[in-house]
Amino acid sequence: MIFRKKTKVDSNVGARAEQWAQHYLETQGLAIVANNYRCPRGEIDLIMREKNTLIFVEVRLRSNKQFGSAADSIDARKQQHLIHAAQHYLQSKKLWDQVPCRFDAICLIKDPDNGNKYQVEWLRNAFST
């Protein structure tokens, strides 16, 4: 398997996709709690609140479906990193048994006609612990 180093352009594209996803979720009634929460064993793109539920959101972007969908890229290893990061967040905020939680995924595909727009698929409760 060949890995390539992320470039600044890749990071900017990812940041724009996360901002777009945050705005999209806010228009759906969710409120932002935190973004880009990092800990030693993982990162969570967005932490949102819907009523009394805390939602850990993974944002995935694909320019096309040639190598699989954005949802397909959230494999078991990635899920474990998200779970560890969510546990770290809940423990650090002393919310461990205080709020219901779920993991969602926002899967984006760039619109081929307009690179600033996305086709979106919101997977609620994308996986469970």
C-alpha positions as CSV (number, residue, x, y, z in Angstrom):
1,M,0.0,0.0,0.0
2,I,1.3,3.4,-0.9
3,F,0.7,6.4,1.3
4,R,1.1,9.9,0.2
5,K,1.8,12.8,2.5
6,K,-1.1,15.2,3.0
7,T,-0.4,18.5,1.3
8,K,-1.6,22.0,2.3
9,V,-4.1,21.8,-0.5
10,D,-5.5,18.6,0.9
11,S,-5.8,20.1,4.3
12,N,-7.6,23.2,2.9
13,V,-10.1,21.0,1.0
14,G,-10.8,19.0,4.1
15,A,-11.2,22.1,6.2
16,R,-13.7,23.5,3.7
17,A,-15.6,20.2,3.7
18,E,-15.8,20.2,7.5
19,Q,-17.0,23.9,7.5
20,W,-19.6,23.0,4.9
21,A,-20.8,20.0,7.0
22,Q,-21.0,22.0,10.1
23,H,-23.2,24.6,8.4
24,Y,-25.3,21.9,6.9
25,L,-25.9,20.3,10.3
26,E,-26.7,23.7,11.9
27,T,-29.4,24.2,9.2
28,Q,-30.8,20.9,10.3
29,G,-31.2,22.1,13.9
30,L,-27.9,20.8,15.4
31,A,-25.6,23.1,17.5
32,I,-21.9,23.1,17.4
33,V,-20.1,22.1,20.6
34,A,-16.5,21.6,19.3
35,N,-14.6,21.0,16.1
36,N,-11.4,19.2,15.4
37,Y,-11.2,17.7,18.9
38,R,-7.8,15.9,19.1
39,C,-6.4,13.5,21.7
40,P,-3.5,11.1,21.6
41,R,-5.5,8.2,20.0
42,G,-7.8,10.0,17.6
43,E,-9.6,13.1,16.3
44,I,-13.3,14.0,15.9
45,D,-14.1,16.4,13.2
46,L,-17.3,17.9,14.7
47,I,-19.1,17.5,18.0
48,M,-22.7,18.6,17.8
49,R,-25.7,18.6,20.0
50,E,-29.2,17.7,18.9
51,K,-31.6,18.4,21.8
52,N,-30.0,16.4,24.7
53,T,-27.9,14.1,22.5
54,L,-24.2,14.6,21.9
55,I,-23.2,13.7,18.4
56,F,-19.7,12.8,17.3
57,V,-19.5,13.5,13.6
58,E,-16.9,12.2,11.1
59,V,-16.8,14.1,7.8
60,R,-15.7,12.2,4.8
61,L,-15.1,13.7,1.3
62,R,-14.6,12.0,-2.0
63,S,-14.0,13.8,-5.3
64,N,-15.7,10.8,-7.1
65,K,-16.8,7.2,-6.3
66,Q,-14.1,5.5,-8.4
67,F,-12.4,4.1,-5.3
68,G,-15.5,3.5,-3.2
69,S,-17.9,5.7,-1.3
70,A,-17.0,8.1,1.5
71,A,-18.9,5.8,3.9
72,D,-16.9,2.8,2.8
73,S,-13.7,4.6,4.1
74,I,-14.9,4.5,7.7
75,D,-13.4,1.1,8.4
76,A,-13.1,-0.7,11.8
77,R,-9.7,0.9,12.5
78,K,-11.1,4.4,11.9
79,Q,-14.2,3.6,14.1
80,Q,-11.9,2.6,16.9
81,H,-10.0,5.9,16.7
82,L,-13.3,7.8,16.8
83,I,-14.5,5.8,19.8
84,H,-11.3,6.4,21.7
85,A,-11.5,10.1,20.9
86,A,-15.1,10.3,22.0
87,Q,-14.3,8.4,25.3
88,H,-11.5,10.9,25.9
89,Y,-13.8,13.8,25.3
90,L,-16.5,12.5,27.6
91,Q,-14.0,11.7,30.4
92,S,-12.3,15.1,30.1
93,K,-15.6,16.9,30.3
94,K,-17.0,14.6,33.0
95,L,-19.9,13.7,30.8
96,W,-19.3,10.0,30.8
97,D,-22.8,9.0,32.0
98,Q,-24.5,12.3,31.7
99,V,-25.7,12.5,28.1
100,P,-26.8,10.1,25.4
101,C,-24.3,10.0,22.5
102,R,-24.1,8.7,18.9
103,F,-21.7,8.6,16.0
104,D,-22.8,10.2,12.7
105,A,-21.1,10.5,9.4
106,I,-21.4,13.2,6.8
107,C,-20.4,11.8,3.5
108,L,-19.7,14.3,0.8
109,I,-19.0,13.9,-2.9
110,K,-17.8,17.0,-4.8
111,D,-20.4,18.2,-7.4
112,P,-18.7,17.6,-10.7
113,D,-20.3,20.8,-12.2
114,N,-19.5,23.0,-9.2
115,G,-16.5,22.2,-7.0
116,N,-17.9,24.4,-4.2
117,K,-21.0,22.3,-3.8
118,Y,-21.4,18.7,-2.5
119,Q,-23.8,15.9,-2.7
120,V,-24.4,14.9,0.9
121,E,-25.4,11.7,2.7
122,W,-26.0,12.1,6.4
123,L,-25.6,8.7,8.2
124,R,-27.2,9.0,11.6
125,N,-26.0,6.4,14.1
126,A,-23.4,5.3,11.5
127,F,-22.0,2.7,13.9
128,S,-22.5,1.8,17.5
129,T,-20.1,0.9,20.3
